[in-house]
Structures are given as structure tokens and as C-alpha cells.
Amino acid sequence: MIDLMQKNIGGNDRKLRILGGAALMGLGCVTKNRLIKVSGCILLATGIAQKCIFYDFLGIDTFKNEQISLEENE
């Protein structure tokens, strides 16, 4: 079952989604291309929310991996 409240995006993945999403939104506004703007919005929203539904289907969890590596360093 998919838990919509559990975060699964963390660390560098989150940073890249936010920066890439903002860049795509800007590019979409300049070129007036809706597909690029929508792609940017999706990346930005998933980066801010730290949740990607496709990651759930694929079993990917960069947030948990980040938490595990932080605990190992302590």
C-alpha cells in the first residue's frame, strides 16, 4: 500500500528536483512551452513535498537512505 504522507525524496535528489524544476519552469515561460512548464512544476512540487508516487511504485526511497547514512556517521 502507498503511504502518501511518508517522505521518499531526500538529500541531493531533493535539491536537484527543486533546482531543475525551477529551471524548467523558467525555460517554459521563456519559450512559452506548456509541456516544459508542467514538467518543471511537477519536479518542483515533488522536491518541496519530498514525495514521489513513481518512487513508491519502483521501491526507491532516497529519504530513508539518507537517514540510514546519517545514523551510521554518529
PyMOL Python script that loads the backbone (N, CA, C, O; Angstrom):
from pymol import cmd

cmd.read_pdbstr("""\
ATOM      1  N   MET A   1       0.835  -1.188   0.000  1.00  0.00           N
ATOM      2  CA  MET A   1       0.000   0.000   0.000  1.00  0.00           C
ATOM      3  C   MET A   1       0.876   1.247   0.000  1.00  0.00           C
ATOM      4  O   MET A   1       1.943   1.273   0.615  1.00  0.00           O
ATOM      5  N   ILE A   2       0.420   2.257  -0.684  1.00  0.00           N
ATOM      6  CA  ILE A   2       1.174   3.502  -0.814  1.00  0.00           C
ATOM      7  C   ILE A   2       0.781   4.451   0.319  1.00  0.00           C
ATOM      8  O   ILE A   2      -0.394   4.764   0.512  1.00  0.00           O
ATOM      9  N   ASP A   3       1.791   4.898   1.057  1.00  0.00           N
ATOM     10  CA  ASP A   3       1.574   5.867   2.130  1.00  0.00           C
ATOM     11  C   ASP A   3       1.874   7.255   1.567  1.00  0.00           C
ATOM     12  O   ASP A   3       3.029   7.584   1.300  1.00  0.00           O
ATOM     13  N   LEU A   4       0.836   8.062   1.391  1.00  0.00           N
ATOM     14  CA  LEU A   4       1.007   9.374   0.784  1.00  0.00           C
ATOM     15  C   LEU A   4       1.668  10.392   1.694  1.00  0.00           C
ATOM     16  O   LEU A   4       2.063  11.464   1.235  1.00  0.00           O
ATOM     17  N   MET A   5       1.796  10.078   2.974  1.00  0.00           N
ATOM     18  CA  MET A   5       2.401  11.017   3.905  1.00  0.00           C
ATOM     19  C   MET A   5       3.880  10.714   4.164  1.00  0.00           C
ATOM     20  O   MET A   5       4.593  11.577   4.677  1.00  0.00           O
ATOM     21  N   GLN A   6       4.354   9.525   3.828  1.00  0.00           N
ATOM     22  CA  GLN A   6       5.741   9.141   4.084  1.00  0.00           C
ATOM     23  C   GLN A   6       6.657   9.758   3.028  1.00  0.00           C
ATOM     24  O   GLN A   6       6.430   9.583   1.831  1.00  0.00           O
ATOM     25  N   LYS A   7       7.681  10.472   3.465  1.00  0.00           N
ATOM     26  CA  LYS A   7       8.628  11.096   2.551  1.00  0.00           C
ATOM     27  C   LYS A   7       9.509  10.028   1.911  1.00  0.00           C
ATOM     28  O   LYS A   7       9.899   9.057   2.559  1.00  0.00           O
ATOM     29  N   ASN A   8       9.819  10.223   0.622  1.00  0.00           N
ATOM     30  CA  ASN A   8      10.724   9.286  -0.033  1.00  0.00           C
ATOM     31  C   ASN A   8      11.749   9.995  -0.921  1.00  0.00           C
ATOM     32  O   ASN A   8      12.422   9.354  -1.728  1.00  0.00           O
ATOM     33  N   ILE A   9      11.869  11.318  -0.771  1.00  0.00           N
ATOM     34  CA  ILE A   9      12.855  12.095  -1.517  1.00  0.00           C
ATOM     35  C   ILE A   9      13.697  12.874  -0.511  1.00  0.00           C
ATOM     36  O   ILE A   9      13.160  13.609   0.318  1.00  0.00           O
ATOM     37  N   GLY A  10      14.992  12.716  -0.586  1.00  0.00           N
ATOM     38  CA  GLY A  10      15.855  13.424   0.344  1.00  0.00           C
ATOM     39  C   GLY A  10      17.178  13.809  -0.281  1.00  0.00           C
ATOM     40  O   GLY A  10      17.497  13.382  -1.391  1.00  0.00           O
ATOM     41  N   GLY A  11      17.933  14.601   0.420  1.00  0.00           N
ATOM     42  CA  GLY A  11      19.301  14.946   0.051  1.00  0.00           C
ATOM     43  C   GLY A  11      19.461  15.589  -1.302  1.00  0.00           C
ATOM     44  O   GLY A  11      18.743  16.521  -1.663  1.00  0.00           O
ATOM     45  N   ASN A  12      20.431  15.064  -2.051  1.00  0.00           N
ATOM     46  CA  ASN A  12      20.749  15.630  -3.363  1.00  0.00           C
ATOM     47  C   ASN A  12      19.601  15.474  -4.344  1.00  0.00           C
ATOM     48  O   ASN A  12      19.420  16.316  -5.223  1.00  0.00           O
ATOM     49  N   ASP A  13      18.833  14.419  -4.208  1.00  0.00           N
ATOM     50  CA  ASP A  13      17.670  14.199  -5.073  1.00  0.00           C
ATOM     51  C   ASP A  13      16.701  15.379  -4.939  1.00  0.00           C
ATOM     52  O   ASP A  13      16.188  15.889  -5.935  1.00  0.00           O
ATOM     53  N   ARG A  14      16.462  15.798  -3.712  1.00  0.00           N
ATOM     54  CA  ARG A  14      15.551  16.911  -3.459  1.00  0.00           C
ATOM     55  C   ARG A  14      16.100  18.216  -4.044  1.00  0.00           C
ATOM     56  O   ARG A  14      15.368  18.971  -4.684  1.00  0.00           O
ATOM     57  N   LYS A  15      17.374  18.472  -3.824  1.00  0.00           N
ATOM     58  CA  LYS A  15      17.996  19.696  -4.349  1.00  0.00           C
ATOM     59  C   LYS A  15      17.919  19.748  -5.861  1.00  0.00           C
ATOM     60  O   LYS A  15      17.583  20.784  -6.436  1.00  0.00           O
ATOM     61  N   LEU A  16      18.233  18.625  -6.514  1.00  0.00           N
ATOM     62  CA  LEU A  16      18.193  18.580  -7.974  1.00  0.00           C
ATOM     63  C   LEU A  16      16.777  18.778  -8.507  1.00  0.00           C
ATOM     64  O   LEU A  16      16.587  19.444  -9.524  1.00  0.00           O
ATOM     65  N   ARG A  17      15.794  18.211  -7.838  1.00  0.00           N
ATOM     66  CA  ARG A  17      14.407  18.390  -8.276  1.00  0.00           C
ATOM     67  C   ARG A  17      13.968  19.845  -8.158  1.00  0.00           C
ATOM     68  O   ARG A  17      13.312  20.370  -9.057  1.00  0.00           O
ATOM     69  N   ILE A  18      14.326  20.497  -7.058  1.00  0.00           N
ATOM     70  CA  ILE A  18      13.927  21.888  -6.859  1.00  0.00           C
ATOM     71  C   ILE A  18      14.624  22.802  -7.869  1.00  0.00           C
ATOM     72  O   ILE A  18      13.976  23.628  -8.510  1.00  0.00           O
ATOM     73  N   LEU A  19      15.936  22.654  -8.009  1.00  0.00           N
ATOM     74  CA  LEU A  19      16.670  23.494  -8.962  1.00  0.00           C
ATOM     75  C   LEU A  19      16.274  23.200 -10.403  1.00  0.00           C
ATOM     76  O   LEU A  19      16.055  24.120 -11.190  1.00  0.00           O
ATOM     77  N   GLY A  20      16.182  21.917 -10.747  1.00  0.00           N
ATOM     78  CA  GLY A  20      15.792  21.543 -12.099  1.00  0.00           C
ATOM     79  C   GLY A  20      14.371  21.968 -12.438  1.00  0.00           C
ATOM     80  O   GLY A  20      14.094  22.417 -13.550  1.00  0.00           O
ATOM     81  N   GLY A  21      13.473  21.820 -11.468  1.00  0.00           N
ATOM     82  CA  GLY A  21      12.089  22.235 -11.685  1.00  0.00           C
ATOM     83  C   GLY A  21      11.969  23.726 -11.897  1.00  0.00           C
ATOM     84  O   GLY A  21      11.225  24.174 -12.770  1.00  0.00           O
ATOM     85  N   ALA A  22      12.698  24.504 -11.101  1.00  0.00           N
ATOM     86  CA  ALA A  22      12.670  25.960 -11.260  1.00  0.00           C
ATOM     87  C   ALA A  22      13.258  26.366 -12.613  1.00  0.00           C
ATOM     88  O   ALA A  22      12.741  27.264 -13.278  1.00  0.00           O
ATOM     89  N   ALA A  23      14.346  25.694 -13.013  1.00  0.00           N
ATOM     90  CA  ALA A  23      14.958  25.994 -14.309  1.00  0.00           C
ATOM     91  C   ALA A  23      14.020  25.652 -15.460  1.00  0.00           C
ATOM     92  O   ALA A  23      13.893  26.423 -16.412  1.00  0.00           O
ATOM     93  N   LEU A  24      13.362  24.498 -15.375  1.00  0.00           N
ATOM     94  CA  LEU A  24      12.416  24.120 -16.438  1.00  0.00           C
ATOM     95  C   LEU A  24      11.215  25.058 -16.494  1.00  0.00           C
ATOM     96  O   LEU A  24      10.720  25.380 -17.574  1.00  0.00           O
ATOM     97  N   MET A  25      10.754  25.491 -15.332  1.00  0.00           N
ATOM     98  CA  MET A  25       9.633  26.442 -15.330  1.00  0.00           C
ATOM     99  C   MET A  25      10.045  27.752 -15.992  1.00  0.00           C
ATOM    100  O   MET A  25       9.288  28.323 -16.777  1.00  0.00           O
ATOM    101  N   GLY A  26      11.246  28.224 -15.670  1.00  0.00           N
ATOM    102  CA  GLY A  26      11.738  29.448 -16.304  1.00  0.00           C
ATOM    103  C   GLY A  26      11.892  29.287 -17.802  1.00  0.00           C
ATOM    104  O   GLY A  26      11.503  30.167 -18.570  1.00  0.00           O
ATOM    105  N   LEU A  27      12.457  28.168 -18.219  1.00  0.00           N
ATOM    106  CA  LEU A  27      12.621  27.895 -19.643  1.00  0.00           C
ATOM    107  C   LEU A  27      11.272  27.787 -20.339  1.00  0.00           C
ATOM    108  O   LEU A  27      11.100  28.275 -21.456  1.00  0.00           O
ATOM    109  N   GLY A  28      10.327  27.151 -19.681  1.00  0.00           N
ATOM    110  CA  GLY A  28       8.990  27.028 -20.248  1.00  0.00           C
ATOM    111  C   GLY A  28       8.301  28.370 -20.408  1.00  0.00           C
ATOM    112  O   GLY A  28       7.562  28.584 -21.369  1.00  0.00           O
ATOM    113  N   CYS A  29       8.542  29.275 -19.466  1.00  0.00           N
ATOM    114  CA  CYS A  29       7.960  30.624 -19.569  1.00  0.00           C
ATOM    115  C   CYS A  29       8.599  31.406 -20.714  1.00  0.00           C
ATOM    116  O   CYS A  29       7.906  32.122 -21.437  1.00  0.00           O
ATOM    117  N   VAL A  30       9.904  31.275 -20.881  1.00  0.00           N
ATOM    118  CA  VAL A  30      10.601  31.992 -21.947  1.00  0.00           C
ATOM    119  C   VAL A  30      10.183  31.466 -23.314  1.00  0.00           C
ATOM    120  O   VAL A  30       9.943  32.243 -24.238  1.00  0.00           O
ATOM    121  N   THR A  31      10.095  30.133 -23.439  1.00  0.00           N
ATOM    122  CA  THR A  31       9.750  29.539 -24.735  1.00  0.00           C
ATOM    123  C   THR A  31       8.244  29.398 -24.937  1.00  0.00           C
ATOM    124  O   THR A  31       7.795  29.035 -26.025  1.00  0.00           O
ATOM    125  N   LYS A  32       7.473  29.679 -23.911  1.00  0.00           N
ATOM    126  CA  LYS A  32       6.009  29.543 -23.937  1.00  0.00           C
ATOM    127  C   LYS A  32       5.576  28.117 -24.284  1.00  0.00           C
ATOM    128  O   LYS A  32       4.608  27.901 -25.012  1.00  0.00           O
ATOM    129  N   ASN A  33       6.324  27.151 -23.740  1.00  0.00           N
ATOM    130  CA  ASN A  33       6.041  25.744 -23.964  1.00  0.00           C
ATOM    131  C   ASN A  33       5.391  25.171 -22.703  1.00  0.00           C
ATOM    132  O   ASN A  33       6.034  25.091 -21.656  1.00  0.00           O
ATOM    133  N   ARG A  34       4.139  24.778 -22.798  1.00  0.00           N
ATOM    134  CA  ARG A  34       3.396  24.289 -21.630  1.00  0.00           C
ATOM    135  C   ARG A  34       3.949  22.977 -21.086  1.00  0.00           C
ATOM    136  O   ARG A  34       3.962  22.770 -19.872  1.00  0.00           O
ATOM    137  N   LEU A  35       4.399  22.101 -21.953  1.00  0.00           N
ATOM    138  CA  LEU A  35       4.915  20.808 -21.513  1.00  0.00           C
ATOM    139  C   LEU A  35       6.151  20.988 -20.626  1.00  0.00           C
ATOM    140  O   LEU A  35       6.295  20.302 -19.614  1.00  0.00           O
ATOM    141  N   ILE A  36       7.022  21.887 -20.997  1.00  0.00           N
ATOM    142  CA  ILE A  36       8.217  22.155 -20.192  1.00  0.00           C
ATOM    143  C   ILE A  36       7.816  22.777 -18.857  1.00  0.00           C
ATOM    144  O   ILE A  36       8.371  22.424 -17.816  1.00  0.00           O
ATOM    145  N   LYS A  37       6.852  23.705 -18.882  1.00  0.00           N
ATOM    146  CA  LYS A  37       6.392  24.325 -17.634  1.00  0.00           C
ATOM    147  C   LYS A  37       5.760  23.300 -16.696  1.00  0.00           C
ATOM    148  O   LYS A  37       6.019  23.320 -15.492  1.00  0.00           O
ATOM    149  N   VAL A  38       4.939  22.414 -17.232  1.00  0.00           N
ATOM    150  CA  VAL A  38       4.281  21.394 -16.413  1.00  0.00           C
ATOM    151  C   VAL A  38       5.318  20.436 -15.832  1.00  0.00           C
ATOM    152  O   VAL A  38       5.236  20.065 -14.661  1.00  0.00           O
ATOM    153  N   SER A  39       6.292  20.037 -16.648  1.00  0.00           N
ATOM    154  CA  SER A  39       7.366  19.167 -16.155  1.00  0.00           C
ATOM    155  C   SER A  39       8.121  19.845 -15.017  1.00  0.00           C
ATOM    156  O   SER A  39       8.442  19.202 -14.017  1.00  0.00           O
ATOM    157  N   GLY A  40       8.402  21.124 -15.159  1.00  0.00           N
ATOM    158  CA  GLY A  40       9.078  21.871 -14.108  1.00  0.00           C
ATOM    159  C   GLY A  40       8.252  21.960 -12.842  1.00  0.00           C
ATOM    160  O   GLY A  40       8.779  21.834 -11.737  1.00  0.00           O
ATOM    161  N   CYS A  41       6.949  22.178 -13.003  1.00  0.00           N
ATOM    162  CA  CYS A  41       6.052  22.250 -11.838  1.00  0.00           C
ATOM    163  C   CYS A  41       6.024  20.925 -11.083  1.00  0.00           C
ATOM    164  O   CYS A  41       6.036  20.906  -9.852  1.00  0.00           O
ATOM    165  N   ILE A  42       5.988  19.826 -11.817  1.00  0.00           N
ATOM    166  CA  ILE A  42       5.956  18.507 -11.179  1.00  0.00           C
ATOM    167  C   ILE A  42       7.245  18.261 -10.403  1.00  0.00           C
ATOM    168  O   ILE A  42       7.204  17.814  -9.256  1.00  0.00           O
ATOM    169  N   LEU A  43       8.383  18.550 -11.019  1.00  0.00           N
ATOM    170  CA  LEU A  43       9.664  18.365 -10.324  1.00  0.00           C
ATOM    171  C   LEU A  43       9.751  19.260  -9.086  1.00  0.00           C
ATOM    172  O   LEU A  43      10.182  18.815  -8.022  1.00  0.00           O
ATOM    173  N   LEU A  44       9.346  20.503  -9.228  1.00  0.00           N
ATOM    174  CA  LEU A  44       9.402  21.438  -8.104  1.00  0.00           C
ATOM    175  C   LEU A  44       8.477  20.996  -6.973  1.00  0.00           C
ATOM    176  O   LEU A  44       8.870  21.024  -5.807  1.00  0.00           O
ATOM    177  N   ALA A  45       7.270  20.593  -7.303  1.00  0.00           N
ATOM    178  CA  ALA A  45       6.306  20.167  -6.285  1.00  0.00           C
ATOM    179  C   ALA A  45       6.763  18.902  -5.564  1.00  0.00           C
ATOM    180  O   ALA A  45       6.628  18.804  -4.344  1.00  0.00           O
ATOM    181  N   THR A  46       7.300  17.940  -6.301  1.00  0.00           N
ATOM    182  CA  THR A  46       7.767  16.716  -5.648  1.00  0.00           C
ATOM    183  C   THR A  46       8.996  16.977  -4.797  1.00  0.00           C
ATOM    184  O   THR A  46       9.183  16.336  -3.762  1.00  0.00           O
ATOM    185  N   GLY A  47       9.837  17.912  -5.224  1.00  0.00           N
ATOM    186  CA  GLY A  47      11.010  18.261  -4.427  1.00  0.00           C
ATOM    187  C   GLY A  47      10.632  18.942  -3.127  1.00  0.00           C
ATOM    188  O   GLY A  47      11.204  18.647  -2.077  1.00  0.00           O
ATOM    189  N   ILE A  48       9.671  19.851  -3.191  1.00  0.00           N
ATOM    190  CA  ILE A  48       9.228  20.556  -1.985  1.00  0.00           C
ATOM    191  C   ILE A  48       8.489  19.612  -1.042  1.00  0.00           C
ATOM    192  O   ILE A  48       8.721  19.636   0.167  1.00  0.00           O
ATOM    193  N   ALA A  49       7.602  18.782  -1.587  1.00  0.00           N
ATOM    194  CA  ALA A  49       6.816  17.862  -0.762  1.00  0.00           C
ATOM    195  C   ALA A  49       7.629  16.659  -0.289  1.00  0.00           C
ATOM    196  O   ALA A  49       7.222  15.967   0.644  1.00  0.00           O
ATOM    197  N   GLN A  50       8.764  16.407  -0.917  1.00  0.00           N
ATOM    198  CA  GLN A  50       9.613  15.255  -0.625  1.00  0.00           C
ATOM    199  C   GLN A  50       8.865  13.936  -0.810  1.00  0.00           C
ATOM    200  O   GLN A  50       9.082  12.980  -0.066  1.00  0.00           O
ATOM    201  N   LYS A  51       7.991  13.896  -1.801  1.00  0.00           N
ATOM    202  CA  LYS A  51       7.188  12.702  -2.070  1.00  0.00           C
ATOM    203  C   LYS A  51       7.026  12.524  -3.576  1.00  0.00           C
ATOM    204  O   LYS A  51       6.604  13.444  -4.277  1.00  0.00           O
ATOM    205  N   CYS A  52       7.366  11.327  -4.066  1.00  0.00           N
ATOM    206  CA  CYS A  52       7.179  10.983  -5.470  1.00  0.00           C
ATOM    207  C   CYS A  52       6.430   9.658  -5.543  1.00  0.00           C
ATOM    208  O   CYS A  52       6.906   8.641  -5.038  1.00  0.00           O
ATOM    209  N   ILE A  53       5.273   9.670  -6.165  1.00  0.00           N
ATOM    210  CA  ILE A  53       4.452   8.464  -6.260  1.00  0.00           C
ATOM    211  C   ILE A  53       5.142   7.401  -7.121  1.00  0.00           C
ATOM    212  O   ILE A  53       5.025   6.208  -6.839  1.00  0.00           O
ATOM    213  N   PHE A  54       5.856   7.824  -8.164  1.00  0.00           N
ATOM    214  CA  PHE A  54       6.560   6.859  -9.010  1.00  0.00           C
ATOM    215  C   PHE A  54       7.663   6.146  -8.238  1.00  0.00           C
ATOM    216  O   PHE A  54       7.937   4.973  -8.492  1.00  0.00           O
ATOM    217  N   TYR A  55       8.298   6.844  -7.299  1.00  0.00           N
ATOM    218  CA  TYR A  55       9.301   6.202  -6.451  1.00  0.00           C
ATOM    219  C   TYR A  55       8.662   5.090  -5.620  1.00  0.00           C
ATOM    220  O   TYR A  55       9.280   4.050  -5.393  1.00  0.00           O
ATOM    221  N   ASP A  56       7.421   5.308  -5.164  1.00  0.00           N
ATOM    222  CA  ASP A  56       6.723   4.263  -4.410  1.00  0.00           C
ATOM    223  C   ASP A  56       6.548   3.007  -5.252  1.00  0.00           C
ATOM    224  O   ASP A  56       6.790   1.898  -4.776  1.00  0.00           O
ATOM    225  N   PHE A  57       6.129   3.178  -6.499  1.00  0.00           N
ATOM    226  CA  PHE A  57       5.923   2.027  -7.378  1.00  0.00           C
ATOM    227  C   PHE A  57       7.229   1.301  -7.672  1.00  0.00           C
ATOM    228  O   PHE A  57       7.246   0.078  -7.815  1.00  0.00           O
ATOM    229  N   LEU A  58       8.328   2.058  -7.764  1.00  0.00           N
ATOM    230  CA  LEU A  58       9.622   1.468  -8.077  1.00  0.00           C
ATOM    231  C   LEU A  58      10.385   0.996  -6.844  1.00  0.00           C
ATOM    232  O   LEU A  58      11.411   0.326  -6.963  1.00  0.00           O
ATOM    233  N   GLY A  59       9.882   1.346  -5.659  1.00  0.00           N
ATOM    234  CA  GLY A  59      10.537   0.935  -4.425  1.00  0.00           C
ATOM    235  C   GLY A  59      11.780   1.749  -4.086  1.00  0.00           C
ATOM    236  O   GLY A  59      12.651   1.276  -3.356  1.00  0.00           O
ATOM    237  N   ILE A  60      11.866   2.960  -4.607  1.00  0.00           N
ATOM    238  CA  ILE A  60      13.019   3.826  -4.362  1.00  0.00           C
ATOM    239  C   ILE A  60      12.715   4.743  -3.188  1.00  0.00           C
ATOM    240  O   ILE A  60      11.617   5.291  -3.093  1.00  0.00           O
ATOM    241  N   ASP A  61      13.682   4.911  -2.296  1.00  0.00           N
ATOM    242  CA  ASP A  61      13.499   5.784  -1.136  1.00  0.00           C
ATOM    243  C   ASP A  61      14.819   6.456  -0.799  1.00  0.00           C
ATOM    244  O   ASP A  61      15.601   5.923  -0.013  1.00  0.00           O
ATOM    245  N   THR A  62      15.077   7.620  -1.382  1.00  0.00           N
ATOM    246  CA  THR A  62      16.328   8.326  -1.105  1.00  0.00           C
ATOM    247  C   THR A  62      16.279   9.030   0.243  1.00  0.00           C
ATOM    248  O   THR A  62      17.329   9.364   0.793  1.00  0.00           O
ATOM    249  N   PHE A  63      15.102   9.262   0.785  1.00  0.00           N
ATOM    250  CA  PHE A  63      14.980   9.883   2.111  1.00  0.00           C
ATOM    251  C   PHE A  63      15.436   8.907   3.192  1.00  0.00           C
ATOM    252  O   PHE A  63      16.196   9.283   4.084  1.00  0.00           O
ATOM    253  N   LYS A  64      14.980   7.663   3.118  1.00  0.00           N
ATOM    254  CA  LYS A  64      15.359   6.651   4.102  1.00  0.00           C
ATOM    255  C   LYS A  64      16.853   6.349   4.001  1.00  0.00           C
ATOM    256  O   LYS A  64      17.528   6.188   5.018  1.00  0.00           O
ATOM    257  N   ASN A  65      17.364   6.273   2.780  1.00  0.00           N
ATOM    258  CA  ASN A  65      18.792   6.020   2.589  1.00  0.00           C
ATOM    259  C   ASN A  65      19.618   7.123   3.227  1.00  0.00           C
ATOM    260  O   ASN A  65      20.679   6.857   3.792  1.00  0.00           O
ATOM    261  N   GLU A  66      19.144   8.353   3.143  1.00  0.00           N
ATOM    262  CA  GLU A  66      19.841   9.485   3.757  1.00  0.00           C
ATOM    263  C   GLU A  66      19.824   9.365   5.278  1.00  0.00           C
ATOM    264  O   GLU A  66      20.831   9.637   5.932  1.00  0.00           O
ATOM    265  N   GLN A  67      18.685   8.959   5.845  1.00  0.00           N
ATOM    266  CA  GLN A  67      18.576   8.809   7.293  1.00  0.00           C
ATOM    267  C   GLN A  67      19.487   7.699   7.805  1.00  0.00           C
ATOM    268  O   GLN A  67      20.091   7.832   8.869  1.00  0.00           O
ATOM    269  N   ILE A  68      19.588   6.615   7.056  1.00  0.00           N
ATOM    270  CA  ILE A  68      20.446   5.495   7.453  1.00  0.00           C
ATOM    271  C   ILE A  68      21.910   5.936   7.461  1.00  0.00           C
ATOM    272  O   ILE A  68      22.649   5.612   8.391  1.00  0.00           O
ATOM    273  N   SER A  69      22.333   6.674   6.429  1.00  0.00           N
ATOM    274  CA  SER A  69      23.736   7.104   6.365  1.00  0.00           C
ATOM    275  C   SER A  69      24.045   8.119   7.451  1.00  0.00           C
ATOM    276  O   SER A  69      25.174   8.155   7.942  1.00  0.00           O
ATOM    277  N   LEU A  70      23.079   8.948   7.846  1.00  0.00           N
ATOM    278  CA  LEU A  70      23.294   9.897   8.947  1.00  0.00           C
ATOM    279  C   LEU A  70      23.474   9.158  10.270  1.00  0.00           C
ATOM    280  O   LEU A  70      24.313   9.539  11.087  1.00  0.00           O
ATOM    281  N   GLU A  71      22.691   8.104  10.483  1.00  0.00           N
ATOM    282  CA  GLU A  71      22.791   7.328  11.721  1.00  0.00           C
ATOM    283  C   GLU A  71      24.124   6.592  11.788  1.00  0.00           C
ATOM    284  O   GLU A  71      24.683   6.438  12.874  1.00  0.00           O
ATOM    285  N   GLU A  72      24.639   6.139  10.664  1.00  0.00           N
ATOM    286  CA  GLU A  72      25.912   5.432  10.634  1.00  0.00           C
ATOM    287  C   GLU A  72      27.072   6.348  10.986  1.00  0.00           C
ATOM    288  O   GLU A  72      28.064   5.901  11.563  1.00  0.00           O
ATOM    289  N   ASN A  73      26.957   7.631  10.642  1.00  0.00           N
ATOM    290  CA  ASN A  73      28.023   8.586  10.904  1.00  0.00           C
ATOM    291  C   ASN A  73      28.077   9.034  12.353  1.00  0.00           C
ATOM    292  O   ASN A  73      29.077   9.615  12.774  1.00  0.00           O
ATOM    293  N   GLU A  74      27.038   8.784  13.124  1.00  0.00           N
ATOM    294  CA  GLU A  74      27.005   9.229  14.510  1.00  0.00           C
ATOM    295  C   GLU A  74      27.845   8.369  15.404  1.00  0.00           C
ATOM    296  O   GLU A  74      27.920   8.618  16.607  1.00  0.00           O
TER     297      GLU A  74
END
""", "prot")
cmd.dss("prot")
cmd.show_as("cartoon", "prot")
cmd.util.cbc("prot")
cmd.orient("prot")
